[in-house]
Each structure stands twice: as C-alpha cells, then as structure tokens.
Amino acid sequence: MKFSVSSYSFSQYFRKGILEQKDAVCKAKELGFDAVEFTDLQPTGNLSAEQYANKIREECEKNKLPVSSYSVGADFLKSDVRETVEELKKKVDIAHILGAPFLRHDVMYQFPHERGGWRAAALKISNAIREVSEYAHSKGIKTMVENHGFVMQDADRVEYLINEVNHPNFGWLCDMGNFLCADEKPEICCGKAAPYVFYVHAKDFIVKDGKGADPGEGFFQSRGGNYLRGTIIGHGVVPVMQCLRVLKNNGFDGYVSVEFEGIEDCMLGIRIGLDNLKKYLSNIENK
C-alpha cells in the first residue's frame, strides 16, 4: 500500500488563508506522503480550472510527487442527467491534466421521493454513470463512487449501484470512516467493499450515543441520530488497522489516502494520522 493525503485535509489552512490548494503538494512531500489527492479545484486569481490544474501538475513534477486521485461532486437527480454527464466529462479532462489515475464522483445527495427510492434511482442513473466511466477509460482514468453523501453511504447500496453500472472501469472509493454516518460497522463494510475497491480513504470519528445530549460544536448527526466528530486517525472509534487488514487480505495494494476533517490543528492531525497508518501497516505485514 502507498499513502496519499487529500487536499481536503488542509481545509482549515485554506479557509484561514495560510495555504492555497496547490500548496498541498509541497506539504504532502514534507510530511512524507507518497502522493497527493485533490478535491474540486479552487483556482486562484483569474486562472481557469485547466490552467490551475497545469500549475498543480508542474508543482507535482517539481516535487516528484504524483496526484493519486481527483474527487468531485455530482448529483444526477438534482439537474438534467445529460448536463451532469457532460460536466463530469470536463472533470475527467481536469483529472487527465493533473495526471490522476482515478476520478471519484458522487451520484446523489437527497433521498429520491419517487416510487422505488434509492434502488430505482440507482437503476435510473446507471447508464449515465457508465458513460462517464467509458469516457474516462479512453483517457486512462478509472472512475469511482464513494460511500458518501448519506444516501449512497451504506455498503449494500454502493455495491448495488456498482453492479448496476456493471463496468470494469467503475469501482469503489472505500471510505472506512463514512460507514459510521449510516451507523454501520466499518470493518464489516470494508469486507463487503473489498472486491470492488480501487482506492481507500482513511478517516476516524469520535462517536457519541444519540440518546444523549448534543455534544456541541464540531459534531453532526448520523442517519440514525448518533453524534459524530471527525478526529485524528487512531484517536476515534474506527478500527482502522482492522479495516486495512481486511482490505489487504482481500488483495488491495493501492493508495490509502488520509482525509482529516477534525477540529484539531490540521497539520498535527495529518502528521499523526500518517504515523499511525504506517505503524498499522507495519504491524499487519510483520504479524
């Protein structure tokens, strides 16, 4: 396995103006990562997304650090499906400029109100998702859906969608922490995800029982009403080492990307998270 870090992990510093998005490259290099992942580009000045992607690519080449993946939003149910397909093809082109071998895109954010619910919605949009993946394949890029966004959060739902799309170029970005947003056990879900996984997000959460009082700032609620707060990998309840072991035992040997979204200082959180991941992997390999 190789370790990457999502630019999203530096969001604290982006919001404070300490760093801009392309600075994630040199910070990732300094911290000892093998690659860097980017979430929806935030061009500075009057640069277009294409121009900014080229600047990031140049920064990566200078630091000898590849882009491991590009993650973008998408909602096939909110707007015209054809428009969403064409917009995602443009995102594929950005991923190609970045040199990213993977593109992760979302599929829906709100529960469908039509008859058949999420299953019917997954069937309705599967052809469009397949078209995006086929276009990406022509550029040498694999596409993925993540267990993310509350609707497609559960392992069984993501597996259903991937099988409906039914294309070898379309797989799963397995976020081991996000299963908690649907009140599922990460280690069991990683086992379900393993046959489809292209890429992994390592993330941790502190969880408080929903029967108690709201813990306050920094927490949000799962679908089942429990309280979650992002934290440093190893400081929460996600069995990160067990998830890594499950994935490794099922043949995964790709990128594991740190996605830190805690309230702790992000540089501290990212550094400790990487240290813990390296320790966990060493323990797994030497056992």
LINDA-V913134 format. One record per backbone hydrogen bond with DSSP energy under -0.5 kcal/mol. CO is the residue of the C=O (numbers start at 1). NH is the residue of the N-H. If there is no record, write none. Layout:
co=CO nh=NH
co=CO nh=NH
//
This chain:
co=2 nh=256
co=3 nh=34
co=3 nh=35
co=4 nh=258
co=5 nh=37
co=6 nh=9
co=7 nh=10
co=8 nh=11
co=10 nh=13
co=10 nh=14
co=11 nh=15
co=12 nh=16
co=13 nh=18
co=13 nh=19
co=14 nh=17
co=20 nh=23
co=21 nh=24
co=22 nh=25
co=23 nh=27
co=24 nh=28
co=25 nh=29
co=26 nh=30
co=27 nh=31
co=28 nh=32
co=28 nh=33
co=29 nh=32
co=34 nh=66
co=35 nh=5
co=36 nh=68
co=36 nh=69
co=37 nh=7
co=38 nh=71
co=44 nh=47
co=48 nh=52
co=49 nh=53
co=50 nh=54
co=51 nh=55
co=52 nh=56
co=53 nh=57
co=54 nh=58
co=55 nh=59
co=56 nh=60
co=57 nh=61
co=58 nh=62
co=59 nh=63
co=60 nh=64
co=60 nh=65
co=61 nh=64
co=66 nh=36
co=66 nh=68
co=67 nh=101
co=69 nh=38
co=70 nh=104
co=71 nh=40
co=72 nh=106
co=75 nh=79
co=80 nh=84
co=81 nh=85
co=82 nh=86
co=83 nh=87
co=84 nh=88
co=85 nh=89
co=86 nh=90
co=87 nh=91
co=88 nh=92
co=89 nh=93
co=90 nh=94
co=91 nh=95
co=92 nh=96
co=93 nh=97
co=94 nh=98
co=95 nh=99
co=95 nh=100
co=101 nh=142
co=102 nh=70
co=103 nh=105
co=103 nh=144
co=104 nh=72
co=107 nh=76
co=114 nh=117
co=116 nh=119
co=116 nh=120
co=117 nh=121
co=118 nh=122
co=119 nh=123
co=120 nh=124
co=121 nh=125
co=122 nh=126
co=125 nh=129
co=126 nh=130
co=127 nh=131
co=128 nh=132
co=129 nh=133
co=130 nh=134
co=131 nh=135
co=132 nh=136
co=133 nh=137
co=134 nh=138
co=135 nh=139
co=136 nh=139
co=136 nh=141
co=137 nh=140
co=142 nh=103
co=143 nh=171
co=144 nh=105
co=145 nh=173
co=146 nh=148
co=148 nh=152
co=149 nh=151
co=151 nh=153
co=151 nh=154
co=152 nh=148
co=154 nh=158
co=155 nh=159
co=156 nh=160
co=157 nh=161
co=158 nh=162
co=159 nh=163
co=160 nh=164
co=161 nh=165
co=162 nh=166
co=167 nh=170
co=169 nh=143
co=169 nh=171
co=171 nh=145
co=172 nh=174
co=172 nh=198
co=172 nh=199
co=173 nh=147
co=173 nh=175
co=174 nh=176
co=174 nh=201
co=175 nh=179
co=177 nh=180
co=178 nh=181
co=179 nh=182
co=179 nh=184
co=180 nh=183
co=181 nh=223
co=184 nh=186
co=185 nh=189
co=186 nh=190
co=187 nh=191
co=188 nh=192
co=189 nh=193
co=190 nh=194
co=193 nh=196
co=193 nh=197
co=194 nh=197
co=196 nh=172
co=199 nh=174
co=200 nh=257
co=201 nh=176
co=201 nh=203
co=202 nh=259
co=204 nh=231
co=205 nh=237
co=206 nh=229
co=208 nh=227
co=209 nh=212
co=216 nh=219
co=220 nh=228
co=222 nh=225
co=226 nh=222
co=227 nh=208
co=228 nh=220
co=229 nh=206
co=230 nh=263
co=231 nh=204
co=232 nh=235
co=238 nh=240
co=239 nh=243
co=240 nh=244
co=241 nh=245
co=242 nh=246
co=243 nh=247
co=244 nh=248
co=245 nh=249
co=246 nh=250
co=247 nh=252
co=248 nh=251
co=254 nh=2
co=255 nh=200
co=255 nh=257
co=256 nh=4
co=257 nh=202
co=258 nh=6
co=258 nh=260
co=265 nh=269
co=266 nh=270
co=267 nh=271
co=268 nh=272
co=269 nh=273
co=270 nh=274
co=271 nh=275
co=272 nh=276
co=273 nh=277
co=274 nh=278
co=275 nh=279
co=276 nh=280
co=277 nh=281
co=278 nh=282
co=279 nh=283
co=280 nh=284
co=281 nh=285
co=282 nh=286
co=283 nh=287
co=284 nh=287
//
